[in-house]
Structures are given as C-alpha cells and as structure tokens.
Amino acid sequence: MASLGSIPGGLRDLLLGELPGVAEAIDRDNRVPEGLLSRLEEEGAFRLGELPSLMEAVRLASRSSPAVGHVILIHGTAWCRVGRLVGEPGIVAVSITEPGGGTDVLGNLETRAEASGGGYRVTGVKVFTSNALYARYFLVLARGPEGPTLYLAERSGAVSVEPMDLTTLRGAGVARVEYRGAEAVEAGTPGRGLREALEAINVGRLGYAAIALGIVEGALEAALERMRSHRVFGKPLGEYQGPRWMVAEIAAEASALEALIREAASAAEGCRVDPLRAAMAKVLGARLAQRASWVATQLMGGRGLARWSLTERLSRDSRALDIGEGAREVLLDFIASRLLKG
Ligand SMILES: Cc1cc2nc3c(=O)[nH]c(=O)nc-3n(C[C@H](O)[C@H](O)[C@H](O)COP(=O)(O)OP(=O)(O)OC[C@H]3O[C@@H](n4cnc5c(N)ncnc54)[C@H](O)[C@@H]3O)c2cc1C
C-alpha cells in the first residue's frame, strides 16, 4: 500500500518497529507510558503540520495500537487550531462532549466561560475528553459572553481529570474533566465555537478513517500470516477458497478507502477538510475495520479470542469508530442531506 503522506523516518521506525511490542501493555493498563509519549514527541508525532502526514502517522500506529493512533490524531486536530497560541510544546485534548450527550452538542452545552482580567475562567464538566490524561492544554467549547466559543485552558489545579475505563481504545487517555474556574484564552472567534469545533471534528472524522485503515492492515497481516502458517486437513488454510475470497475483498476495499483518505487529506485547506468526504471515509472505514477484524479473529480460531491479543484489540477498537467523532446514523443523515440537495 502507498503512503498517505511523508513522516520522519524515526517516527515510522517507532510506530512500526517498537509500538507493536508495547501495544498490549497500553491496552491492559489503559495508559500510554510516559517514556513512549516522550519518544513520540521527540520523533515529531505531535508536530505533523500537514494533514496527509498526520493521517499516515495515525494509520501506521493503528496497525498495532489504535489508541496511540487516536492520541496522535486528537492532538493533531487541535494543534491545527491552537499551535500558534501555545508557548511550550505539550499534548492537546479536545473537550466538547458533555454528560447530557455528544450528538446534540449545543443542546447539552452547559460549560460557561466568564471574562476575568484579560482572559476568561471556564467552569463545567466534560466527558469522553480523549488525551486528557496526557494533556498540557485543553481546547474547550463553552458558552462565553458572545455565545459558544472555543477556549484554550492549560492544566492547573482548577482542572480535574478522572480516567474513564472503556472497553475500546484503551490508552487513548479518555477522561471526565471538570473545569472549576480554569484560566483560559479565546482559541477562536467569539460566538462561532460550534462551527469551529465542527471543523476540528471533520479532521477527526477523516482521522477515524485512517485509524480504520490501520486496523484493516493490522488485521489483514494477521489473517495472511495465519493462512500461510496454519495447516488444516493436510494443506495450508490459504489454499481454501473461503478465506482467500474474504481477504481478497478486504484488500480491494482497503485500497478504495486509502484512495478516499488520500484524496480528502490532500484537498484539505489548512485545517479544513471537506465534511462530505470525511463523513463518507469514516462510515466506510468503520464498516471495513469491523469486517476485517472479524475475519482475522475467525481465521485465528479460538486464539483470536484470547484476551489482549491483537485481533481481540482490533475488534474492540473498531467498534468505537461508529460512535466517536459523530455516530454513524448522524453521518449517514448528513451524507443523505447533501445528496438530496444535489
Ligand atoms: C473512544 C471515544 C473517544 C471520544 N473522544 C472525544 C473527545 O476527545 N472529545 C469529545 O468532546 N468527545 C469525545 N467523544 C465523544 C463522542 O464525540 C460522542 O460519544 C459522540 O458524539 C456520540 O455522543 P454520545 O456518546 O453522547 O451519544 P448520544 O448523542 O447520546 O447518541 C446515542 C446514540 O443515539 C443515536 N443517535 C443520536 N442522534 C441521532 C440522530 N440524529 N439520528 C439517528 N440516531 C441518532 C446513535 O446511534 C448514537 O450512537 C469520544 C467518544 C468515544 C467513544
């Protein structure tokens, strides 16, 4: 498969060489070790300015650890917007979803920002804030004096982070975050926070397709290895037509997904991705990742169901792709509306 964009050689070696060896521990512990985060930082994972490069890093990480792909992605979606605002390097988390629900963002938006001195103070509770465990900075959607606005808060005693124990994307640093008058600055145009948050979410949607592509490639590699090495009734599994057809179809659809992601990433203008392409890529990717991880598990037999195995992890993680960054139904509705408008 061809690359989606260029990334530093050291980062490529880290994601393809070392990450597979620690992916299981990240999954078990629901946390990326400090040392690995520092290595990712050193190798440039948190300074990928161009979208094609960001998508490539997310894809390669997700072959073994979709959670690490997610950490790089969520930081990248925010970095695009706030990179110019931060003095010191540090991981950024995106805090939009509230306890009332994530689809109806505005209807559930209770977090508030009040002017204070030259800046603002943010107060409220967010859930499912990915990267929160590792973040130095938090991009927060709150109701400000002129309406919904994006703010940037730095980690301090006024920001409490409580890890969430999900079955999926374990290690993505997902947490409930409480802001108790946390100091913040504006990170966008006052009153246009929802639209600007959606721009970041569109990059996230395309990134979810890149996670999906990584999952498909990781699952396909495991399936092919099994088909080469495992013998049944005196011949390799790879000589049976059923498995051959399954992997061939997955590989063909993965090529189409790759082309769609590449097209959308290279057509992006700065942080702006075409929302239709991003939604289509996410919907297609999630379905394909679920299918590919199901097939890989099937071909592994009972071993494929072993707790913390690669195939079990890819199956669990592929499920999140239909919920995070917008539920599947919402995206399908959006695609249909665009089609009906012509
Ligand atoms: C692993 C993970 C990471 C996440 N990371 C972040 C993050 O970093 N920052 C952040 O702010 N949020 C994050 N989220 C939250 C995510 O954006 C929300 O989960 C998502 O928007 C859906 O919101 P909800 O879970 O509250 O479901 P709800 O909004 O309650 O919806 C529940 C279900 O109802 C159905 N539904 C909803 N609306 C419609 C509709 N219009 N038509 C038909 N069916 C509908 C769908 O099946 C949907 O799954 C993350 C979530 C997950 C799972």
The ligand as a Tripos MOL2 file, in Angstrom:
@<TRIPOS>MOLECULE
LIG
   53    58     1     0     0
SMALL
NO_CHARGES

@<TRIPOS>ATOM
      1 C1        -13.4860    6.4510   22.3380 C.3       1 LIG1
      2 C2        -14.1700    7.7820   22.3030 C.ar      1 LIG1
      3 C3        -13.4100    8.9420   22.2590 C.ar      1 LIG1
      4 C4        -14.0470   10.1900   22.2820 C.ar      1 LIG1
      5 N1        -13.2750   11.3170   22.2920 N.ar      1 LIG1
      6 C5        -13.8620   12.5190   22.4460 C.ar      1 LIG1
      7 C6        -13.0620   13.7110   22.5910 C.ar      1 LIG1
      8 O1        -11.8400   13.6750   22.5270 O.2       1 LIG1
      9 N2        -13.7000   14.8820   22.8200 N.ar      1 LIG1
     10 C7        -15.0570   14.9740   22.8970 C.ar      1 LIG1
     11 O2        -15.5550   16.0650   23.1030 O.2       1 LIG1
     12 N3        -15.8450   13.8710   22.7390 N.ar      1 LIG1
     13 C8        -15.2740   12.6520   22.5290 C.ar      1 LIG1
     14 N4        -16.0510   11.5170   22.4040 N.ar      1 LIG1
     15 C9        -17.4870   11.6310   22.4780 C.3       1 LIG1
     16 C10       -18.1410   11.4020   21.1440 C.3       1 LIG1
     17 O3        -17.9830   12.5270   20.3320 O.3       1 LIG1
     18 C11       -19.5960   11.0440   21.4150 C.3       1 LIG1
     19 O4        -19.6030    9.7500   22.0100 O.3       1 LIG1
     20 C12       -20.4370   11.0360   20.1600 C.3       1 LIG1
     21 O5        -20.5750   12.3440   19.6510 O.3       1 LIG1
     22 C13       -21.8590   10.4860   20.4390 C.3       1 LIG1
     23 O6        -22.3860   11.1110   21.5750 O.3       1 LIG1
     24 P1        -22.9620   10.2230   22.7820 P.3       1 LIG1
     25 O7        -21.9910    9.1360   23.0800 O.co2     1 LIG1
     26 O8        -23.3090   11.1420   23.8910 O.co2     1 LIG1
     27 O9        -24.2520    9.5560   22.2050 O.3       1 LIG1
     28 P2        -25.6990   10.2420   22.0240 P.3       1 LIG1
     29 O10       -25.5730   11.5960   21.4620 O.co2     1 LIG1
     30 O11       -26.4220   10.0700   23.2920 O.co2     1 LIG1
     31 O12       -26.3110    9.2650   20.9350 O.3       1 LIG1
     32 C14       -26.5260    7.8670   21.2530 C.3       1 LIG1
     33 C15       -26.9190    7.1180   20.0010 C.3       1 LIG1
     34 O13       -28.1740    7.6290   19.5390 O.3       1 LIG1
     35 C16       -28.2430    7.5200   18.1370 C.3       1 LIG1
     36 N5        -28.4880    8.8530   17.5800 N.ar      1 LIG1
     37 C17       -28.1060   10.0430   18.0830 C.ar      1 LIG1
     38 N6        -28.5170   11.0550   17.3100 N.ar      1 LIG1
     39 C18       -29.1730   10.5000   16.2670 C.ar      1 LIG1
     40 C19       -29.8240   11.0070   15.1070 C.ar      1 LIG1
     41 N7        -29.8470   12.3310   14.8650 N.pl3     1 LIG1
     42 N8        -30.3650   10.1310   14.2280 N.ar      1 LIG1
     43 C20       -30.3370    8.7910   14.4850 C.ar      1 LIG1
     44 N9        -29.7240    8.2450   15.5620 N.ar      1 LIG1
     45 C21       -29.1610    9.0820   16.4280 C.ar      1 LIG1
     46 C22       -26.8770    6.9680   17.6600 C.3       1 LIG1
     47 O14       -26.9770    5.5770   17.4880 O.3       1 LIG1
     48 C23       -25.9650    7.2820   18.8170 C.3       1 LIG1
     49 O15       -24.8680    6.4010   18.8910 O.3       1 LIG1
     50 C24       -15.4610   10.2640   22.3310 C.ar      1 LIG1
     51 C25       -16.2050    9.0840   22.3340 C.ar      1 LIG1
     52 C26       -15.5940    7.8520   22.3130 C.ar      1 LIG1
     53 C27       -16.4260    6.6030   22.3360 C.3       1 LIG1
@<TRIPOS>BOND
     1     1     2 1
     2     2     3 ar
     3     2    52 ar
     4     3     4 ar
     5     4     5 ar
     6     4    50 ar
     7     5     6 ar
     8     6     7 ar
     9     6    13 1
    10     7     8 2
    11     7     9 ar
    12     9    10 ar
    13    10    11 2
    14    10    12 ar
    15    12    13 ar
    16    13    14 ar
    17    14    15 1
    18    14    50 ar
    19    15    16 1
    20    16    17 1
    21    16    18 1
    22    18    19 1
    23    18    20 1
    24    20    21 1
    25    20    22 1
    26    22    23 1
    27    23    24 1
    28    24    25 2
    29    24    26 1
    30    24    27 1
    31    27    28 1
    32    28    29 2
    33    28    30 1
    34    28    31 1
    35    31    32 1
    36    32    33 1
    37    33    34 1
    38    33    48 1
    39    34    35 1
    40    35    36 1
    41    35    46 1
    42    36    37 ar
    43    36    45 ar
    44    37    38 ar
    45    38    39 ar
    46    39    40 ar
    47    39    45 ar
    48    40    41 1
    49    40    42 ar
    50    42    43 ar
    51    43    44 ar
    52    44    45 ar
    53    46    47 1
    54    46    48 1
    55    48    49 1
    56    50    51 ar
    57    51    52 ar
    58    52    53 1
@<TRIPOS>SUBSTRUCTURE
     1 LIG1         1 GROUP 0 **** ****
